[in-house]
Amino acid sequence: MSKIEKINFIQKEFQKIQNLFLGQKYEKVIEKTLVLVKKDPYQVPFYNYIGLSYRQLGQLDKAEMIFKKGLKLFQNNLSILCNLGALYRLKNQYKDAEFYFQRALDLKNDDFNTICNYANLKRDLNKNSEAINLYEKAHKINDKNETLLLNLAGAYQIDGNFESSKKILRELHNNFPNNTKADYMYSSIHVYEPDDPHRKNMLRKLDNLNLSNQDKSNIYFAIAKSYSDIKNYHKSAEFFIKANNTQYSLFANYNFRDEEKVFETLRTNFENTNFSIENNISQPELIFILGMPRSGTTLTHQIISSHSKIYGAGEVPILNNFFLRHILQENFFDKFFENNFDNSFVNEIRQNLLENFRQYSNKIILDKSPLNFRWIGFINILFPNSKIIHCKRNLRDIALSVYKNVFDGGSLPWSYNQENLIQYIKRYKQLMIFWHNKLPNQIYDCNYENLVSDKLNETKKIIKFLNLDWEENCADHTKNITGIKTVSIAQARKPIYRSSVNLSDNYKESLNFLSKIDE
């Protein structure tokens, strides 16, 4: 084959690989491209497509191996360096991610893709002001990138800068008028009036556009919120039902039985466990705020992270990522419980998890991932010097608030189905009773209704439970500059308000499933 023939062949094959990747046929991309790499190992795109395909399939270690193989051949290739950084971010190896992003920017400090990915990393680490600086830098390079505009608007929201967020969302609307994610984001920080033009615009989109189910879901949730703002609860409920039914349809392969297995596995394996229940009077290394989503975890996080010794890391994925991968694996619990937890397997888990938490800060790390309530048994064993704060709230108010919101990243599919939501809350209640019985006086119950009615006294009780000295900063959480990355993004910036207490009473006639939830 002549040189020209070889070039033509590679170009044709590369086009086929591109089409396969865009068609999400990742196994075919890997199969076909591995053959081509053997024929010609000096084509950078081959390594990127193989690595990205492994990443899409969740085979992260294989993706890492391929990217590093490509990097040995092309030490200063921006795309491979950026892809490696993004991969390590996905693996929660934040220091490694930062290393490769920095290497890429040292080569080209205005590389748009690297800057955007580096900003995403800073956002993960709750270093939102640094993320904003990077997003703004990327915005100056390219102000017409749809994903960047969404991320920049989101970063401004996390920072509580809602006017700047609205400005970017208006840019999005002008450049990408059919982007319904922007409509949903706008609705989360906008207070609607009876004849609000944004609601009218969204209703027109429903009538005039051929929308995907995801786009319909975004619009339905936003319209429902707009009616909730003006206290038209019947109309609001009508659109919340449409929103949740449409969103749930996106999870074609979801099975609620998988959630039940997690609860059953935990109860079965910890039933006969003898926990350490000594009251530790030293300052904690880690603090976990947990409970049902929408139970007041964000408000509690903002109050506690106002303390000078605490770093509010927000919702940290570390425990969920680890335990959801491992607890259903054969022999995991046998190895974990061996020698009453005094074994190399447990010590290795503890060390790796602590190293991941330490990537955030050298202060006391505050993790407010609500669903960590499932891992309380592991937390007690792995981090005996930690503190656990359980946020409690009227369960019907929780159910309503969960049902009113869409959660990022395809998480919480059970929340979009009324029966699944009822059953999940039931299992949460049972598991928390179980943990309280196994760990008496080790879990602090922070009652949302008490917190909003007597914030100062409740906050002082929490700080005392944490074995920390009182600081006046904790008295006013609205001055806390810690980023808020949850659906509570607007509420948690406000002074304490009580209007959300018993809000579910307004919906009991329109959302009948709420009456099936027992307190």
C-alpha positions in Angstrom: 0.0 0.0 0.0 1.4 3.4 -1.0 1.7 6.3 1.4 -1.3 8.1 -0.2 -3.4 4.9 -0.2 -2.5 4.4 3.5 -3.6 8.0 4.3 -6.9 7.6 2.4 -7.5 4.3 4.2 -6.9 5.8 7.6 -9.2 8.8 6.8 -12.0 6.5 5.8 -11.6 4.3 8.8 -11.4 7.3 11.1 -14.7 8.6 9.7 -16.3 5.2 10.4 -15.0 5.3 14.0 -16.4 8.8 14.5 -19.8 7.7 13.3 -19.8 4.6 15.6 -18.8 6.8 18.5 -21.6 9.3 17.8 -24.0 6.4 17.5 -22.9 5.2 21.0 -21.6 1.9 19.7 -18.7 1.9 22.0 -17.8 -1.8 21.9 -17.6 -1.5 18.1 -15.4 1.6 18.4 -13.0 -0.3 20.7 -12.9 -3.5 18.6 -12.3 -1.6 15.3 -9.8 0.9 16.6 -7.6 -1.6 18.5 -7.1 -3.3 15.1 -6.1 0.0 13.5 -3.7 0.9 16.4 -1.8 -2.2 15.6 -1.5 -1.2 12.0 -0.6 2.4 12.8 0.2 3.2 16.5 0.9 6.9 15.7 -2.6 8.2 15.3 -3.6 10.3 18.3 -7.4 10.2 17.7 -7.3 6.4 18.0 -6.2 6.5 21.6 -8.7 9.2 22.4 -11.6 7.3 20.9 -10.7 4.0 22.6 -10.2 5.7 25.9 -13.4 7.7 25.7 -15.3 4.5 24.7 -14.0 2.6 27.7 -15.0 5.6 29.9 -18.5 5.6 28.5 -18.7 1.8 29.3 -17.6 2.5 32.8 -14.3 0.6 32.3 -12.2 3.4 33.8 -9.0 1.5 34.5 -8.9 0.4 30.8 -9.5 4.0 29.7 -6.6 5.1 31.9 -4.3 2.5 30.5 -5.1 3.5 26.9 -4.7 7.3 27.5 -1.4 6.7 29.3 -0.2 4.5 26.4 -1.0 7.3 24.0 0.7 9.8 26.2 3.9 7.9 26.1 4.0 8.3 22.4 2.6 11.9 22.4 3.9 13.5 25.6 2.6 17.0 24.8 -0.7 16.2 23.2 -3.4 18.5 24.6 -6.4 16.2 23.9 -4.9 13.2 25.7 -3.8 15.3 28.7 -7.3 16.8 29.0 -9.0 13.4 28.6 -6.7 12.0 31.3 -7.5 14.9 33.6 -11.3 14.4 33.0 -10.9 10.7 33.6 -9.2 11.2 37.0 -11.9 13.7 37.9 -14.5 11.0 37.3 -12.5 8.6 39.4 -12.4 11.2 42.3 -8.6 11.4 42.0 -8.6 15.1 42.1 -4.9 15.8 42.5 -4.1 13.6 39.5 -6.8 15.4 37.5 -5.4 18.8 38.4 -1.9 17.6 37.5 -2.9 16.8 33.9 -5.0 19.9 33.4 -2.1 22.0 34.6 0.2 20.2 32.2 -2.1 20.9 29.3 -2.5 24.6 30.3 1.3 25.0 30.6 1.4 24.0 26.9 -1.5 26.2 25.9 -3.0 28.5 28.5 -6.0 29.4 26.4 -7.1 25.8 25.5 -10.9 26.0 25.7 -11.6 22.4 26.5 -9.0 22.1 29.2 -10.2 25.3 30.9 -13.8 24.1 30.9 -12.8 20.7 32.3 -10.5 22.3 34.9 -13.4 24.6 36.0 -15.6 21.5 36.4 -13.0 20.0 38.7 -12.9 23.2 40.8 -16.7 23.1 41.1 -16.5 19.4 42.3 -14.1 20.5 45.0 -16.5 23.3 46.1 -14.0 25.9 45.0 -16.6 27.8 43.2 -14.9 31.2 42.9 -12.0 29.5 41.1 -14.4 27.6 38.9 -16.1 30.9 38.0 -12.8 32.5 37.1 -12.1 29.6 34.7 -15.5 29.6 33.2 -15.4 33.3 32.6 -12.0 32.9 30.9 -13.5 30.2 28.7 -16.4 32.5 28.0 -14.1 35.2 26.7 -12.6 32.6 24.3 -16.0 31.3 23.1 -19.2 32.9 24.2 -21.4 30.7 22.0 -20.7 27.3 23.5 -24.0 25.9 24.9 -22.5 23.6 27.6 -20.2 26.4 28.9 -23.1 28.8 29.1 -25.1 26.3 31.2 -22.1 25.6 33.5 -21.3 29.3 34.0 -24.9 30.1 34.8 -24.9 27.2 37.2 -21.7 28.4 38.9 -23.2 31.8 39.4 -26.2 30.2 41.0 -23.9 28.1 43.3 -22.3 31.4 44.3 -25.6 33.1 45.0 -25.1 35.6 42.2 -28.5 35.1 40.7 -28.5 38.3 38.5 -25.3 37.2 36.7 -26.8 33.7 36.3 -30.0 35.2 34.7 -27.8 37.3 32.4 -26.1 34.2 31.1 -29.3 32.3 30.9 -30.7 35.1 28.7 -27.6 34.7 26.5 -28.5 31.0 26.3 -32.0 31.8 25.3 -30.9 34.1 22.6 -28.3 31.7 21.1 -30.2 28.4 21.8 -33.9 29.3 22.2 -34.9 25.6 22.4 -32.7 24.8 25.3 -35.1 23.8 28.0 -32.4 23.1 30.7 -32.0 26.9 30.7 -35.7 27.3 31.3 -35.5 25.0 34.3 -32.5 26.7 35.7 -34.1 30.1 35.3 -37.2 28.9 37.1 -35.2 27.8 40.1 -34.1 31.3 40.9 -37.0 33.3 39.6 -40.1 34.3 41.6 -43.1 34.2 39.2 -46.0 36.6 38.9 -49.5 35.6 37.8 -49.0 36.8 34.2 -45.3 36.0 34.0 -43.9 36.2 30.5 -41.5 33.4 31.1 -44.3 31.0 31.9 -46.1 32.1 28.7 -43.0 31.4 26.7 -42.6 27.9 28.2 -46.2 27.1 27.5 -45.7 28.2 23.8 -42.7 25.9 23.6 -44.8 22.9 24.7 -47.3 23.7 21.9 -45.0 24.6 19.1 -41.8 22.5 19.5 -41.3 18.8 18.9 -39.7 18.2 22.3 -37.9 15.2 23.6 -39.1 13.7 26.8 -36.1 15.2 28.7 -37.0 18.6 27.3 -40.7 18.1 28.2 -39.7 17.2 31.7 -37.5 20.3 32.1 -40.4 22.5 31.0 -43.0 20.7 33.1 -41.0 21.1 36.2 -40.4 24.8 35.5 -44.0 25.5 34.8 -45.1 23.6 37.9 -42.7 25.7 40.0 -44.1 28.9 38.4 -47.7 28.0 39.5 -46.4 27.0 43.0 -45.0 30.5 43.3 -48.4 32.1 42.8 -50.1 29.5 45.1 -52.1 27.9 42.3 -51.5 24.5 43.9 -54.0 22.5 41.7 -52.3 23.7 38.5 -48.9 23.2 40.0 -49.7 19.6 40.9 -51.0 18.9 37.4 -47.6 19.9 35.9 -45.6 18.2 38.7 -47.4 14.9 37.8 -46.6 15.4 34.1 -43.0 16.3 35.0 -42.4 13.2 37.1 -44.1 10.8 34.8 -42.1 12.1 31.9 -38.8 12.1 33.8 -39.4 8.5 35.1 -40.0 7.3 31.5 -36.3 8.1 30.8 -35.2 5.3 33.2 -36.2 2.4 31.0 -33.9 -0.1 32.7 -34.5 1.1 36.3 -35.7 -1.5 38.8 -36.7 -0.3 42.3 -35.9 -3.8 43.5 -32.2 -2.8 43.3 -32.8 -0.1 46.0 -34.6 -2.6 48.2 -31.6 -5.0 47.9 -29.3 -2.4 49.3 -31.5 -1.8 52.4 -32.0 -5.6 52.9 -28.3 -6.3 52.6 -27.4 -3.6 55.1 -29.9 -4.8 57.7 -29.0 -8.4 57.3 -25.2 -7.9 57.5 -25.2 -5.4 60.4 -27.9 -7.2 62.4 -25.4 -8.9 64.7 -22.7 -6.3 64.6 -21.4 -4.9 67.9 -20.5 -1.3 67.3 -18.2 1.0 69.2 -20.5 3.4 71.2 -18.0 5.3 73.2 -18.7 9.1 73.3 -15.6 10.6 71.7 -14.9 14.1 73.2 -12.2 15.1 70.7 -12.8 17.2 67.6 -14.0 15.2 64.7 -12.0 14.6 61.5 -15.2 14.2 59.4 -18.8 15.3 59.8 -21.6 13.7 58.0 -25.0 15.4 57.5 -27.5 12.9 56.2 -31.1 12.0 55.9 -33.7 12.0 53.2 -33.1 14.5 50.3 -34.9 17.8 51.0 -34.9 17.3 54.8 -32.9 20.4 55.6 -29.4 19.1 54.9 -28.3 22.1 52.8 -29.5 24.6 55.5 -27.7 22.6 58.2 -24.6 22.5 56.0 -24.5 26.3 55.5 -25.0 26.9 59.3 -22.3 24.4 60.4 -19.8 25.3 57.7 -19.8 28.9 58.9 -17.5 27.6 61.7 -13.9 28.5 61.0 -12.6 25.0 61.7 -15.0 23.3 59.2 -14.7 23.0 55.4 -18.2 22.6 53.8 -17.5 20.2 50.9 -21.2 19.9 49.9 -22.4 16.6 48.6 -19.3 14.5 48.3 -19.8 11.3 46.2 -17.0 9.4 47.8 -19.0 7.0 50.1 -21.8 6.4 47.6 -19.4 5.7 44.8 -17.5 3.2 46.9 -20.2 1.3 48.7 -22.7 1.1 45.8 -19.9 -0.6 43.8 -19.0 -3.1 46.6 -21.7 -4.0 49.0 -23.5 -6.5 46.7 -20.2 -8.2 45.7 -19.7 -11.7 46.9 -17.6 -12.0 50.1 -17.4 -8.2 50.7 -19.0 -8.3 54.1 -17.0 -11.5 55.0 -13.8 -9.7 54.4 -15.0 -6.5 56.0 -16.1 -8.2 59.2 -13.0 -10.5 59.5 -11.3 -10.3 62.9 -14.0 -7.8 64.1 -13.0 -5.2 61.5 -9.3 -5.3 62.5 -7.8 -6.4 59.2 -5.9 -5.1 56.2 -9.0 -5.0 54.0 -10.7 -2.5 56.3 -7.6 -0.5 56.9 -7.0 -0.2 53.2 -10.6 1.0 52.6 -10.2 3.5 55.5 -7.0 4.9 54.1 -8.2 5.2 50.6 -11.4 7.0 51.6 -9.6 9.3 53.9 -7.2 10.2 51.2 -10.1 11.1 48.9 -11.7 13.3 51.6 -8.4 15.0 52.3 -8.3 16.2 48.7 -10.9 18.8 49.7 -9.2 20.5 52.6 -7.0 20.0 55.8 -9.8 21.4 57.9 -12.6 19.2 59.4 -14.5 18.0 56.3 -18.2 18.3 56.2 -20.0 16.0 53.8 -23.7 16.6 53.3 -24.7 13.8 50.9 -28.2 12.9 52.2 -28.2 9.2 51.2 -25.1 8.5 53.3 -27.7 7.5 55.9 -27.4 4.1 54.3 -23.7 3.9 55.3 -24.0 4.8 59.0 -22.7 1.4 60.1 -19.6 1.7 57.9 -19.1 5.3 59.0 -19.0 4.2 62.6 -16.4 1.5 61.9 -14.2 3.3 59.4 -14.3 6.7 61.0 -14.9 6.3 64.7 -13.8 10.0 65.3 -16.5 11.3 62.9 -19.8 12.9 63.8 -23.2 12.1 62.3 -26.1 14.6 62.1 -29.4 13.2 60.9 -31.7 15.8 59.4 -35.4 15.0 60.2 -38.4 16.7 58.8 -42.2 16.1 58.3 -42.1 13.1 55.9 -45.0 14.4 53.8 -43.2 17.8 53.4 -40.1 15.8 52.4 -42.1 13.7 49.9 -43.6 16.8 48.3 -40.3 18.6 48.1 -38.6 15.6 46.5 -41.5 15.3 44.0 -41.2 18.9 43.1 -37.6 18.7 42.0 -35.5 17.1 39.4 -32.1 15.9 40.5 -28.9 16.2 38.5 -26.9 13.4 36.9 -29.7 10.9 36.5 -29.7 10.3 40.2 -32.7 9.3 42.4 -34.9 7.7 39.7 -37.2 6.4 42.5 -38.1 10.0 43.3 -40.1 10.4 40.0 -42.6 7.6 40.8 -45.2 8.1 43.5 -45.2 4.5 44.7 -41.4 4.2 44.7 -41.2 7.4 46.6 -43.6 6.1 49.3 -41.7 2.8 49.6 -38.3 4.6 49.7 -39.4 6.8 52.6 -40.7 3.7 54.4 -37.4 1.9 54.1 -35.5 5.0 55.1 -37.6 5.2 58.3 -37.0 1.5 59.1 -33.2 1.8 58.5 -32.9 4.9 60.7 -34.7 3.2 63.5 -32.3 0.3 63.1 -29.2 2.5 63.2 -30.5 4.4 66.2 -31.0 1.1 68.1 -27.5 -0.1 67.1 -25.8 3.2 67.9 -27.6 4.9 70.8 -26.5 8.5 71.4 -24.1 8.4 68.4 -26.5 10.1 65.9 -27.7 13.6 66.4 -31.2 14.2 65.2 -31.6 17.7 63.9 -35.3 18.5 63.5 -36.0 20.9 60.6 -39.1 22.3 62.2 -37.2 23.1 65.5 -34.2 24.5 63.5 -36.4 27.1 61.6 -38.4 28.0 64.7 -35.4 28.4 67.2 -32.3 28.5 65.0 -29.8 29.9 67.6 -30.5 27.4 70.3 -30.6 24.5 67.9 -27.3 25.6 66.3 -25.6 25.8 69.7 -26.7 22.3 70.4 -25.2 21.0 67.2 -21.9 22.8 67.7 -21.7 21.3 71.2 -22.4 17.9 69.8 -19.5 18.4 67.4 -17.2 19.2 70.4 -16.4 22.6 69.0 -16.4 26.0 70.6 -19.2 28.3 69.7 -18.5 31.0 67.1 -20.8 33.9 66.3 -20.3 33.2 62.5 -22.7 30.2 63.0 -25.5 32.6 64.0 -25.9 34.0 60.5 -25.6 31.4 57.7 -26.5 34.0 55.0 -23.0 35.4 55.3 -21.4 32.0 54.5 -19.8 32.1 51.0 -19.6 28.3 50.7 -21.1 27.2 47.4 -24.5 25.5 47.3 -24.8 22.9 44.5 -28.1 21.4 45.4 -31.7 22.1 44.4 -31.9 24.2 47.6 -29.8 26.7 45.8 -32.0 29.7 46.3 -33.7 28.9 49.6 -30.5 28.2 51.5 -29.2 31.8 50.7 -32.2 33.3 52.5 -32.7 34.0 56.2 -34.6 31.3 58.0 -38.2 31.1 56.9 -41.1 28.9 58.0 -43.3 28.9 55.0 -42.2 25.4 53.9 -43.4 23.8 57.2 -46.5 21.8 56.5 -46.5 23.0 52.8 -47.7 19.5 51.8 -51.1 20.4 53.3 -51.7 22.6 50.3 -51.3 19.7 47.9 -53.1 16.9 49.8 -56.1 17.1 47.5 -54.2 17.3 44.2 -51.4 14.8 45.1 -53.2 12.0 46.8 -50.1 9.8 47.4 -49.0 12.2 50.2 -51.7 10.8 52.4 -50.2 7.4 52.1 -47.0 8.5 53.9 -47.1 7.8 57.7 -45.2 10.0 60.0 
